[in-house]
Amino acid sequence: MIKFENSLEFAKRKDHEDVLREIRERFCIQENVIYMDGNSLGLCSKDAKEALYHVIDLWEKHGIGIWDVEDSKYFLYQKVLGAKLALLIQADADEVTVMTNTTINIHQGISTFYKPTPDRYKILVDDLNFPSDRYAVDSQVRLKGYDPKDAVKVIASSDGRFISEDAIIEGMTEEVALILLPSILYRSAQLLDMERITKEAHDRGIIIGWDLCHSIGIVPHDFKHINPDFAVWCNYKYLSAGPGAIAGFYINKRHFEKEPGLAGWHGNNKETQFKLLNEFDHELNAHGWQTGTQPLFSMAPLEGVLNIYHEVGMEKIRAKSLDITRYLMDLTDERLAKYGYTIGNSREDHKRGGHICLEHEEAYRICKALKNRGVVPDYREPNVIRLAPVPLYVSYEEVYRLVEILEEIAINKDYENYSNKRTLVV
Ligand SMILES: *Cc1c(COP(=O)(O)O)cnc(C)c1O
């Protein structure tokens, strides 16, 4: 057990010893800002910017010729990016593609696999997942003529923070056709045992898809062992590919022959795509699940930032993430607990993602006060201050300063200067 010291000197020493300290220079750090919201929208990097400017230049110079330059790289860009992303989750290069957004990719996964029969027609979900996933599931069930109240089986959390893996497994009854779960819960940062849950699902003949939105780029995954049927994720959170960046989609190679639920011409076999035939002949890999023309400007930053990820490797990112989140928890225990701040995430490494779920009854107004002090936190209903010390660009010194600011806000009751009225984007 590492014992952290409660001093600025100690924080500085940690930064000095940090193997990732030079990577921070590659990101566009905002002056006088402590950015703790990289799990909602990761910071811009110089690599991402360069890659985007390069594609804009190509458009300017070549017009429609952009699809042919660099050996058709940009016509096949989803393959370039899919292969690079696959390295982060130990999948085969052609099991991963990039397209649309997470929500549409959930629709794509479910519409491909959800073939309800009178005996097996339920989709199993949890009640703490991000609502968009749930809206997608409910609408897919309705499209097949079922009532979500009957056909969506919800595993409820007993405390509003965590989901019991045993309850999920007990819920895998014979009427369940498909399961959709988050790898990490967006509020409490609970990391589920994906390998165990996937195996239990498969033992019962149930298809399982995972939403990696809060784990991609912060927790290493080994899809060779987890072996799920499909997975989706966004690339704009930890992965820092930019606001509205194109999303990820994984489909296990044993399903390549399956007909995509949502078909489109960019999913067609590349050899015959421009013959423009009426018959859809889908490519027999993840790219067969493409629909329409890909948005290059929402893709290029991803290529840039993935270079950083490949240089560093997920193991070092996870090691610093676990260390710096533990540091934040230790400082919280020592300096903040007496002011009503509590830790709402697991303290166990194997059950914790990359952010800290700091609870306080004045969480909303404290977030306002934090912003006024140059800290970018993330508020989540009803009482959660999410704090993500992203290993690539957040320093130990910033975490130390953050705790100091949280302490001052509580001592001076600074939050009393703010209203509890919610704004559009919290
Ligand atoms: C961020 C997030 C989303 C966002 O979906 P988009 O379609 O990319 O806007 C969906 N699900 C989860 C679990 C998320 O964390």
The ligand as a MOL file (V3000), in Angstrom:
LIG
                    3D

  0  0  0     0  0            999 V3000
M  V30 BEGIN CTAB
M  V30 COUNTS 15 15 0 0 0
M  V30 BEGIN ATOM
M  V30 1 C -21.0890 9.2330 -23.3710 0
M  V30 2 C -21.9820 8.0620 -23.4630 0
M  V30 3 C -22.8770 7.9480 -24.5220 0
M  V30 4 C -22.9750 9.0290 -25.5520 0
M  V30 5 O -23.5510 8.5960 -26.7070 0
M  V30 6 P -23.3760 9.4010 -28.0670 0
M  V30 7 O -24.3260 8.7120 -28.9580 0
M  V30 8 O -21.9370 9.2270 -28.4910 0
M  V30 9 O -23.7070 10.8130 -27.8190 0
M  V30 10 C -23.6710 6.8180 -24.5760 0
M  V30 11 N -23.5790 5.8460 -23.6420 0
M  V30 12 C -22.7250 5.9470 -22.6050 0
M  V30 13 C -22.6540 4.8440 -21.5910 0
M  V30 14 C -21.9120 7.0590 -22.4830 0
M  V30 15 O -21.0730 7.1560 -21.4450 0
M  V30 END ATOM
M  V30 BEGIN BOND
M  V30 1 1 1 2
M  V30 2 1 2 3
M  V30 3 2 2 14
M  V30 4 1 3 4
M  V30 5 2 3 10
M  V30 6 1 4 5
M  V30 7 1 5 6
M  V30 8 2 6 7
M  V30 9 1 6 8
M  V30 10 1 6 9
M  V30 11 1 10 11
M  V30 12 2 11 12
M  V30 13 1 12 13
M  V30 14 1 12 14
M  V30 15 1 14 15
M  V30 END BOND
M  V30 END CTAB
M  END
